[in-house]
Amino acid sequence: MKIPNGSQAVIHPEKLRGYLLDVEHKRGKSKAAVLLSFGYTPENWQALANDLRQYHLTAEVTAVRETAYGIRYEVQALLFTPDGRSLQVRTIWQIDTGTNFPRFITLFPD
């Protein structure tokens, strides 16, 4: 199974620029260090957004769970990064209660 309505997924730019690609962010800095070492940058955050859409929204879901806010989907798949290497990551997406499109929550390098 793939994430429902993946083509309509929302990836907020600030989630990428201000969290996952920010080496100063309190909780995101370790993720940022990994992503930057694979060629992603805050200035070109769109590359990460595009890769998430291409490689994760088209991959099989590895876990599903209901939360108080909606249904969460986990995907474990490779990203083929800007520097030409592959990186295994786990992404979390949520379809909020009352909506029918997924929203990107976070990413964890595996």
C-alpha positions as a printed NumPy array, in Angstrom:
array([[  0.   ,   0.   ,   0.   ],
       [  1.147,   3.499,  -0.781],
       [  0.214,   6.645,   1.156],
       [ -3.291,   7.632,   0.028],
       [ -3.459,  10.75 ,  -2.166],
       [  0.324,  11.057,  -2.238],
       [  0.144,  13.321,  -5.278],
       [ -1.61 ,  15.911,  -3.082],
       [  0.921,  15.726,  -0.224],
       [  1.904,  18.919,   1.559],
       [  5.547,  19.495,   2.487],
       [  5.914,  22.83 ,   4.269],
       [  9.132,  24.613,   3.206],
       [  9.835,  25.746,   6.77 ],
       [  9.797,  22.112,   7.955],
       [ 12.719,  21.52 ,   5.609],
       [ 14.592,  24.86 ,   5.768],
       [ 14.013,  25.677,   9.416],
       [ 14.201,  22.199,  10.916],
       [ 15.64 ,  19.345,   8.846],
       [ 18.298,  21.45 ,   7.101],
       [ 19.121,  23.793,  10.   ],
       [ 22.31 ,  22.866,  11.872],
       [ 21.362,  25.393,  14.587],
       [ 17.944,  23.856,  15.326],
       [ 17.778,  22.291,  18.793],
       [ 16.082,  19.046,  17.679],
       [ 16.881,  19.049,  13.963],
       [ 20.627,  19.675,  13.969],
       [ 21.687,  16.015,  13.952],
       [ 19.34 ,  15.3  ,  11.031],
       [ 20.629,  18.414,   9.279],
       [ 24.24 ,  17.281,   9.666],
       [ 23.432,  14.007,   7.903],
       [ 21.352,  15.611,   5.129],
       [ 23.943,  18.33 ,   4.46 ],
       [ 26.68 ,  15.684,   4.222],
       [ 24.686,  14.117,   1.356],
       [ 24.428,  17.381,  -0.574],
       [ 21.114,  18.868,   0.574],
       [ 21.191,  22.563,   1.566],
       [ 18.777,  25.074,   3.126],
       [ 19.147,  27.236,   0.016],
       [ 18.011,  24.382,  -2.22 ],
       [ 15.442,  22.816,   0.1  ],
       [ 13.327,  22.037,  -2.972],
       [ 15.731,  19.191,  -3.845],
       [ 14.816,  17.434,  -0.601],
       [ 11.103,  18.098,  -1.149],
       [ 11.317,  16.7  ,  -4.681],
       [ 13.233,  13.623,  -3.541],
       [ 10.718,  12.94 ,  -0.772],
       [  7.921,  13.125,  -3.318],
       [  9.743,  10.962,  -5.852],
       [ 11.167,   8.275,  -3.584],
       [  8.911,   8.161,  -0.526],
       [  5.428,   9.023,  -1.727],
       [  5.783,   6.294,  -4.361],
       [  7.165,   3.659,  -1.946],
       [  5.265,   1.104,   0.071],
       [  4.06 ,   2.088,   3.54 ],
       [  5.866,   0.146,   6.274],
       [  3.612,   1.076,   9.232],
       [  0.256,   2.743,   9.871],
       [ -1.16 ,   3.948,  13.174],
       [ -4.05 ,   6.056,  14.32 ],
       [ -3.363,   9.062,  16.506],
       [ -5.614,  11.616,  18.148],
       [ -4.91 ,  13.904,  15.179],
       [ -5.256,  11.537,  12.233],
       [ -3.667,   8.531,  10.586],
       [  0.133,   8.354,  10.441],
       [  2.039,   6.55 ,   7.748],
       [  5.674,   5.493,   7.953],
       [  7.81 ,   4.828,   4.9  ],
       [ 11.324,   3.372,   4.915],
       [ 13.052,   3.876,   1.587],
       [ 16.152,   5.256,  -0.04 ],
       [ 16.7  ,   8.822,  -1.142],
       [ 19.011,   9.254,  -4.124],
       [ 20.746,  12.391,  -2.934],
       [ 22.282,  15.403,  -4.714],
       [ 25.822,  14.082,  -4.249],
       [ 24.954,  10.825,  -6.046],
       [ 24.853,   8.54 ,  -3.018],
       [ 21.81 ,   6.807,  -1.589],
       [ 20.584,   7.395,   1.956],
       [ 18.135,   5.142,   3.819],
       [ 15.582,   7.235,   5.697],
       [ 12.287,   6.764,   7.457],
       [  9.615,   9.4  ,   6.841],
       [  6.413,  10.067,   8.733],
       [  3.32 ,  11.464,   7.008],
       [ -0.106,  12.176,   8.454],
       [ -3.565,  12.56 ,   7.033],
       [ -5.139,  14.867,   9.572],
       [ -8.659,  14.153,  10.753],
       [-11.075,  15.963,   8.447],
       [ -8.671,  16.043,   5.471],
       [ -7.837,  13.545,   2.739],
       [ -4.254,  14.509,   1.855],
       [ -0.977,  13.607,   3.583],
       [  1.207,  16.118,   5.353],
       [  4.937,  15.566,   5.867],
       [  5.805,  15.313,   9.57 ],
       [  9.481,  14.354,   9.815],
       [ 12.393,  12.256,   8.6  ],
       [ 14.869,  10.001,  10.422],
       [ 18.107,   8.756,   8.833],
       [ 18.309,   4.963,   9.324]])
